Amino acid sequence: MSYQARSGRFGQMVSINLLHAPLMVISTLLGLIGVMVLYSIAGGDFSPWAWQHAVRLAVGFLLMYAIANLDLRTLFNFAYPIFGVIFLLLVAVEIFGNTNMGAQRWLDLGFVTVQPSEFMRFALIMALARYYHTLHRNDVSQPFGLLVPLAMIGVPSLLVLGQPDLGTALMLAASGLGVVFLAGVSRRYFIGGIIAAIAAVPVAWNYLLDYQRERVLVFLDPERDPLGAGYHIIQSKIGIGSGGLFGKGLAQGTQSQLKFLPERHTDFIFAIYAEELGFFGSLLLILLFALLIFLMFNIASQMRHRFSQLTIAGFGFALSIYVIVNLAMVMGLAPVVGVPLPFISYGGTSLMTFMAGIGVILAMERQPMADLPK
């Protein structure tokens, strides 16, 4: 689908009918599913989570629509400044950030508390896309062509790791490296990087915090600490397995209503969803995510500009790894690393960044022929 680019920073506000309807509908539907599950977790009450998620979804929809009206050149020109501002916010977290449960991840801006590491994923993908847009394709795999993106990925990831937030740091690094791979960097570098990463595991193990090591050990053997570090995984698997084909019904799941499963409204929300809506409900949710990711890559393949191609594909790659890691985590197929389920899990910053990402894709998809500097 091709749309004429609008002039000016916002230009004339486009009709919602001119935007990519499936992309908007699926992302909004996923957010509404999140509201439904949070309502169910609270025993059929919009308080304390469902109404906040609904308000944030409404604000996120308006943000998505506003970004969708931006001129492509505005997105291009602001890619680096946005990255710089979010990087400064990450540094500010190290100095002024709020500490909760031993982690210093949040920044109080007075009117709202935000988690800059979530915004950094959004900013990093766009900044890398702009970098590769201006870099000649023959220079992508050259040493000087690799140093800048690796620094752009590595420094923020290390800042997030120091908060400490291993899960978000890994997701941030993976999202950035996904853009590097999509940009066409030689496969030998990735193969070499994988070999180096495997070789570095014994060294990295020594730098993990005690609770992070315990999570890895519990992943390998949840029964080593069934009432402690292994409790989340065991209760999550019980919830998923007890849902059967059709589930127990909304607000009928024992794991949520009897509060057996901690973090049931955030990282482990899929376990509650699977218990209450069963295998077929879970399959439907996974298909919605798969369709959304497919649409992103399909739109990316139709873009004329490298900036648009890599930004959209980067968002699609980031969404896919978030979904895969979260589902693997709650099913006991990966260590617990604190990765939320996009659009569904309770958390304003995560929801806003994914909705903003949809807005960027909509803006790029309606302006495939806009002129960008080389």
C-alpha positions as CSV (number, residue, x, y, z in Angstrom):
1,M,0.0,0.0,0.0
2,S,1.4,3.4,-1.0
3,Y,0.5,6.8,0.5
4,Q,1.5,10.2,-0.4
5,A,3.9,11.9,2.0
6,R,2.6,14.9,3.9
7,S,4.6,18.1,4.2
8,G,5.7,19.7,7.4
9,R,6.5,18.1,10.7
10,F,2.9,17.0,11.2
11,G,1.4,18.4,8.1
12,Q,-2.3,17.7,7.6
13,M,-3.5,15.0,10.1
14,V,-4.2,11.9,8.2
15,S,-7.4,10.0,8.6
16,I,-7.2,6.8,10.6
17,N,-8.7,5.1,7.6
18,L,-5.5,5.8,5.6
19,L,-3.3,4.0,8.1
20,H,-2.5,0.3,8.1
21,A,-5.7,-1.0,9.7
22,P,-4.5,-4.6,10.5
23,L,-1.4,-3.3,12.3
24,M,-3.5,-0.9,14.4
25,V,-6.2,-3.4,15.1
26,I,-4.0,-6.2,16.2
27,S,-1.8,-4.1,18.5
28,T,-4.8,-2.5,20.1
29,L,-6.5,-5.9,20.5
30,L,-3.5,-7.2,22.3
31,G,-3.6,-4.3,24.6
32,L,-7.3,-5.0,25.3
33,I,-6.5,-8.6,26.0
34,G,-4.1,-7.3,28.6
35,V,-6.9,-5.3,30.2
36,M,-9.1,-8.4,30.2
37,V,-6.5,-10.6,31.9
38,L,-5.6,-8.0,34.5
39,Y,-9.3,-7.6,35.2
40,S,-9.5,-11.3,35.7
41,I,-6.4,-11.5,37.9
42,A,-7.9,-9.0,40.3
43,G,-11.0,-11.3,40.7
44,G,-13.2,-9.4,38.3
45,D,-12.2,-5.9,39.4
46,F,-10.7,-3.1,37.3
47,S,-8.7,-2.0,40.3
48,P,-5.8,-1.9,40.8
49,W,-4.3,-2.9,37.4
50,A,-6.9,-3.2,34.6
51,W,-8.1,0.4,34.6
52,Q,-4.5,1.8,34.7
53,H,-3.6,-0.5,31.8
54,A,-6.7,0.7,29.9
55,V,-5.8,4.4,30.5
56,R,-2.3,3.8,29.4
57,L,-3.5,1.9,26.3
58,A,-5.7,4.9,25.4
59,V,-2.8,7.3,25.8
60,G,-0.6,4.9,23.8
61,F,-3.2,4.8,21.0
62,L,-3.1,8.6,20.9
63,L,0.7,8.6,20.9
64,M,0.7,6.0,18.1
65,Y,-1.6,8.2,16.0
66,A,0.4,11.3,16.7
67,I,3.6,9.6,15.7
68,A,1.9,8.1,12.6
69,N,1.3,11.7,11.4
70,L,5.0,12.7,11.7
71,D,6.9,13.4,8.5
72,L,9.5,10.7,7.7
73,R,12.3,13.3,7.6
74,T,11.4,14.4,11.1
75,L,11.8,10.8,12.3
76,F,15.1,10.6,10.4
77,N,16.4,13.9,11.8
78,F,15.5,13.1,15.4
79,A,16.8,9.5,15.5
80,Y,20.2,10.5,16.9
81,P,18.8,13.3,19.3
82,I,16.3,10.9,20.8
83,F,19.0,8.3,21.3
84,G,21.2,10.9,23.0
85,V,18.4,12.0,25.3
86,I,17.5,8.5,26.4
87,F,21.1,7.7,26.9
88,L,21.4,10.7,29.3
89,L,18.3,9.5,31.1
90,L,20.1,6.1,31.6
91,V,23.0,7.9,33.1
92,A,20.6,9.9,35.3
93,V,19.2,6.7,36.6
94,E,22.6,5.8,37.9
95,I,22.8,9.0,39.8
96,F,19.2,9.9,40.7
97,G,17.2,6.7,40.0
98,N,14.7,5.2,42.4
99,T,15.6,1.9,44.0
100,N,13.0,-0.8,44.4
101,M,13.7,-4.4,45.5
102,G,17.5,-3.8,45.2
103,A,17.3,-2.5,41.6
104,Q,17.9,1.1,40.5
105,R,15.9,1.2,37.2
106,W,13.3,4.0,37.5
107,L,13.6,7.7,37.2
108,D,11.1,10.0,38.9
109,L,10.3,13.0,36.6
110,G,7.9,14.5,39.0
111,F,4.7,13.9,37.1
112,V,5.5,10.3,36.1
113,T,8.0,7.5,36.9
114,V,9.7,6.0,33.8
115,Q,12.1,3.2,33.0
116,P,14.5,4.7,30.5
117,S,15.9,1.2,29.6
118,E,12.6,0.4,27.9
119,F,12.7,3.6,25.8
120,M,16.3,2.9,24.9
121,R,15.3,-0.2,22.9
122,F,13.0,2.0,20.7
123,A,15.7,4.7,20.4
124,L,18.6,2.3,19.7
125,I,16.8,0.6,16.8
126,M,16.0,4.0,15.1
127,A,19.6,5.3,15.7
128,L,21.2,2.2,14.2
129,A,18.8,2.3,11.2
130,R,19.9,5.9,10.5
131,Y,23.5,5.0,10.9
132,Y,23.3,2.2,8.3
133,H,21.2,4.4,6.0
134,T,24.1,6.7,5.6
135,L,26.8,4.0,5.6
136,H,27.7,2.6,2.2
137,R,26.8,-1.1,2.0
138,N,30.3,-2.1,1.2
139,D,31.4,-0.6,4.5
140,V,28.9,-2.5,6.7
141,S,31.4,-5.3,7.5
142,Q,34.5,-3.1,7.6
143,P,36.0,-2.7,11.1
144,F,35.3,1.0,11.3
145,G,31.7,0.2,10.2
146,L,31.3,-2.1,13.1
147,L,32.8,-0.1,15.9
148,V,30.2,2.6,16.0
149,P,27.1,0.3,16.2
150,L,28.8,-2.0,18.7
151,A,29.5,1.0,20.9
152,M,25.9,2.2,20.5
153,I,24.7,-1.2,21.6
154,G,27.3,-2.0,24.2
155,V,27.5,1.1,26.3
156,P,23.7,1.4,27.0
157,S,23.5,-2.4,27.6
158,L,26.3,-2.2,30.2
159,L,24.5,0.7,31.9
160,V,21.3,-1.3,32.1
161,L,23.2,-4.4,33.3
162,G,24.6,-2.3,36.1
163,Q,21.2,-1.3,37.5
164,P,21.1,-4.4,37.7
165,D,18.6,-5.6,35.0
166,L,20.0,-8.6,33.2
167,G,16.9,-9.3,31.2
168,T,16.4,-5.9,29.8
169,A,20.1,-5.6,29.1
170,L,20.1,-8.9,27.1
171,M,16.9,-7.8,25.2
172,L,18.5,-4.4,24.4
173,A,21.7,-6.0,23.1
174,A,19.7,-8.6,21.1
175,S,17.5,-6.0,19.5
176,G,20.5,-3.9,18.5
177,L,22.4,-6.9,17.2
178,G,19.3,-7.9,15.2
179,V,19.5,-4.6,13.4
180,V,23.2,-5.1,12.7
181,F,22.4,-8.6,11.3
182,L,19.6,-7.2,9.1
183,A,21.9,-4.5,7.9
184,G,24.0,-7.2,6.2
185,V,27.0,-7.6,8.4
186,S,29.1,-10.6,7.3
187,R,27.9,-13.9,8.9
188,R,31.4,-14.8,9.9
189,Y,31.3,-12.0,12.4
190,F,28.2,-13.4,14.0
191,I,29.5,-16.9,14.0
192,G,32.7,-15.6,15.6
193,G,30.7,-13.6,18.1
194,I,28.6,-16.7,19.1
195,I,31.7,-18.7,19.6
196,A,33.3,-16.0,21.7
197,A,30.1,-15.6,23.7
198,I,30.1,-19.3,24.5
199,A,33.7,-19.3,25.4
200,A,33.1,-16.3,27.7
201,V,30.3,-18.0,29.7
202,P,32.6,-19.3,32.5
203,V,34.0,-15.8,32.9
204,A,30.6,-14.1,32.8
205,W,29.3,-16.6,35.4
206,N,31.8,-15.2,37.9
207,Y,30.4,-11.7,37.4
208,L,26.7,-12.6,37.9
209,L,25.0,-11.6,41.1
210,D,24.0,-14.4,43.5
211,Y,20.3,-14.2,42.6
212,Q,21.1,-14.3,38.9
213,R,23.2,-17.5,39.3
214,E,20.5,-19.0,41.3
215,R,18.0,-18.3,38.5
216,V,20.1,-20.2,36.1
217,L,20.6,-23.1,38.4
218,V,16.9,-23.2,39.2
219,F,16.1,-23.2,35.5
220,L,18.2,-26.4,35.2
221,D,16.6,-27.9,38.2
222,P,13.5,-26.1,39.6
223,E,13.1,-28.7,42.4
224,R,16.4,-27.6,44.0
225,D,14.5,-24.7,45.7
226,P,10.8,-25.3,45.2
227,L,9.7,-22.8,47.8
228,G,12.3,-20.2,46.9
229,A,13.9,-19.4,43.6
230,G,12.2,-22.3,41.8
231,Y,8.7,-21.3,43.1
232,H,7.9,-19.0,40.1
233,I,8.7,-21.6,37.5
234,I,6.9,-24.5,39.3
235,Q,3.7,-22.5,39.9
236,S,3.8,-21.1,36.3
237,K,4.0,-24.5,34.8
238,I,1.2,-25.7,37.0
239,G,-1.0,-22.9,35.8
240,I,-0.3,-23.5,32.1
241,G,-0.8,-27.2,32.4
242,S,-4.0,-27.1,34.4
243,G,-5.7,-24.9,31.8
244,G,-6.5,-27.8,29.5
245,L,-8.0,-27.2,26.1
246,F,-10.5,-24.5,26.9
247,G,-9.3,-23.1,30.3
248,K,-11.1,-22.7,33.6
249,G,-12.7,-19.4,32.7
250,L,-12.0,-15.8,33.5
251,A,-11.3,-15.1,37.2
252,Q,-11.5,-18.9,37.8
253,G,-7.8,-19.7,37.8
254,T,-6.5,-21.0,41.1
255,Q,-3.0,-19.6,40.5
256,S,-4.3,-16.0,40.3
257,Q,-7.3,-16.1,42.6
258,L,-5.4,-18.0,45.4
259,K,-2.3,-15.9,44.7
260,F,0.0,-18.9,44.3
261,L,1.9,-17.3,41.4
262,P,3.9,-14.1,42.2
263,E,4.3,-11.4,39.5
264,R,1.2,-12.8,37.9
265,H,0.2,-9.3,36.5
266,T,3.6,-8.7,35.0
267,D,6.2,-11.2,33.7
268,F,4.1,-14.3,34.4
269,I,0.8,-13.0,33.0
270,F,0.8,-15.6,30.2
271,A,0.6,-18.4,32.8
272,I,-2.7,-16.9,34.1
273,Y,-4.0,-16.4,30.6
274,A,-3.2,-20.0,29.7
275,E,-4.8,-21.4,32.8
276,E,-8.1,-19.4,32.3
277,L,-8.4,-19.6,28.5
278,G,-6.6,-22.9,27.9
279,F,-4.7,-24.2,24.9
280,F,-6.9,-22.7,22.2
281,G,-6.9,-19.3,23.8
282,S,-3.2,-19.5,24.1
283,L,-2.9,-20.5,20.5
284,L,-5.0,-17.6,19.4
285,L,-2.8,-15.2,21.3
286,I,0.4,-16.6,19.8
287,L,-1.2,-16.4,16.3
288,L,-2.0,-12.7,16.9
289,F,1.6,-12.0,17.9
290,A,2.9,-14.0,14.9
291,L,0.6,-12.1,12.5
292,L,1.7,-8.8,13.9
293,I,5.4,-9.7,13.5
294,F,4.7,-11.0,9.9
295,L,3.0,-7.7,9.0
296,M,6.0,-5.7,10.3
297,F,8.5,-7.7,8.2
298,N,6.2,-7.6,5.2
299,I,5.9,-3.8,5.4
300,A,9.7,-3.5,5.9
301,S,10.3,-5.5,2.7
302,Q,8.2,-2.9,0.7
303,M,10.1,0.1,1.9
304,R,12.3,2.1,-0.4
305,H,14.6,3.6,2.2
306,R,17.1,1.7,4.2
307,F,16.2,3.8,7.3
308,S,12.6,2.6,7.1
309,Q,13.5,-1.0,6.2
310,L,15.8,-1.4,9.2
311,T,13.6,0.5,11.6
312,I,10.5,-1.6,10.9
313,A,12.4,-4.9,10.7
314,G,14.2,-4.0,13.9
315,F,11.0,-3.4,15.7
316,G,9.6,-6.7,14.4
317,F,12.8,-8.5,15.5
318,A,12.6,-6.9,19.0
319,L,9.0,-7.8,19.4
320,S,9.6,-11.4,18.3
321,I,12.5,-12.0,20.8
322,Y,10.4,-10.4,23.6
323,V,7.5,-12.7,23.0
324,I,9.7,-15.8,22.5
325,V,11.8,-15.2,25.7
326,N,8.7,-14.4,27.8
327,L,6.9,-17.5,26.7
328,A,10.0,-19.7,27.1
329,M,10.5,-18.2,30.6
330,V,7.0,-18.9,31.9
331,M,7.1,-22.4,30.5
332,G,10.4,-23.2,32.1
333,L,12.3,-23.3,28.9
334,A,14.5,-20.4,29.7
335,P,15.8,-18.8,33.0
336,V,13.6,-16.2,34.7
337,V,15.1,-12.9,33.5
338,G,12.3,-10.4,34.0
339,V,11.0,-9.9,30.4
340,P,7.4,-8.7,30.1
341,L,4.9,-9.9,27.5
342,P,4.5,-7.0,25.0
343,F,1.1,-5.2,25.2
344,I,-0.2,-7.7,27.7
345,S,1.9,-7.3,30.9
346,Y,1.2,-4.5,33.3
347,G,3.7,-1.7,32.9
348,G,3.3,1.7,31.4
349,T,6.8,2.3,29.9
350,S,6.8,-1.1,28.0
351,L,3.3,-0.5,26.6
352,M,4.1,3.1,25.5
353,T,7.3,2.1,23.8
354,F,5.6,-0.7,21.8
355,M,2.7,1.6,20.8
356,A,5.1,4.3,19.8
357,G,6.9,1.7,17.7
358,I,3.7,0.9,15.9
359,G,3.2,4.6,15.3
360,V,6.7,4.9,13.7
361,I,5.9,1.9,11.4
362,L,2.6,3.6,10.4
363,A,4.4,6.8,9.6
364,M,7.0,5.1,7.5
365,E,4.4,2.8,5.7
366,R,2.4,5.8,4.5
367,Q,5.5,7.7,3.2
368,P,7.5,5.1,1.2
369,M,8.6,7.6,-1.5
370,A,9.6,10.5,0.8
371,D,13.1,11.9,0.1
372,L,15.8,11.3,2.7
373,P,19.4,12.5,2.7
374,K,22.0,9.9,1.9
